[in-house]
Amino acid sequence: MKILIIQQRYGIGDLIIFLPYIQAISKKFNTKLSILVKESSKASDLLSEDEHIDEIIILDKKKDGLSGFLRLSNELKKRKFDKVFIFNSSLRYNLIAKFAGIKSIHQYPLFRSKDNLVHSAKTFTENIVGEIISTESNLKIKNKIGNFDKNLKHICLAVSASGSTKRWDINNYIKLCQDLNKTQKCKFYLAAGINDIELIDKFKSTDVGKNCESFEKLSIKQTLPIIKNCNLAICNDTGFAHIACALGVKTLTLFMDSPVMAYGKYSSRMEVIEPEGEKDSTVHNTLGKHKISYQSVLDKVNQMLI
């Protein structure tokens, strides 16, 4: 049986949050899956070692618009899928599946405008597989990193974000690391890319810079075994927070301008801090980066490092 999963959201976090449901469908039908995803989800890096995945099909710009509709339909038709599970309410993907000749189409209710992505995916998949599914995500990786000094606390810092309103000031991260170094020996890993070189250079220029490594020259796949060996991840709400969490790392995520109830409550491994005055209430346009209490972050980090 050939099965296709369609998950068209952009982010790394979205893909990771959907993982338990994708894996549950694979187990239910005892077959590897093909998944249709955006390149920005970094599925090729994240899922290359997942035994539930057979093929990753990238949803690129050439598959947008009317010509893209026909191109994608024809591409899927050649693969002769028996079933498709569509994790959205879009009529477009419903019609694409029909044009591709897929007989068994399972999808969210059409035209639903708003949802909590975790609750919707969980309900949808549980109705398919007939059992309760944990919301905990688990990334499968085989490579391990040796020679991690066990006398140090290894801490991943996701200092970047998709926008400046979701990014705690880099000076706060620097001060946090300086304070942590006063009480314990630490090594820091800057989870940021080449576009964040200004943040990376600023961190490295300080007294804690000699105790850090950065990821700007690494692929997402190359960072996975490093993150997995960390004792803690301290993150803005960005893809690296969800990666760390899915690798089993205790993760503290700072929500200041994104929906905490959708992205911060699905895993027992993730603790969250919101701006002062917010409680399970941050959304897009909360604009609370200057109201994240430094002392609250420091206290929570010390608690989680015990």
PyMOL commands that set and color helices and strands:
alter all, ss='L'
color gray80, all
select helices_A, chain A and resi 12-29+39-41+43-46+61-63+65-79+91-99+117-129+164-166+170-181+194-204+209-211+220-228+239-246+260-263+289-291+294-304
alter helices_A, ss='H'
color red, helices_A
select strands_A, chain A and resi 3-7+33-37+53-58+83-86+104-107+153-158+186-190+212-214+232-236+251-254+270-273
alter strands_A, ss='S'
color yellow, strands_A
deselect
rebuild
show_as cartoon
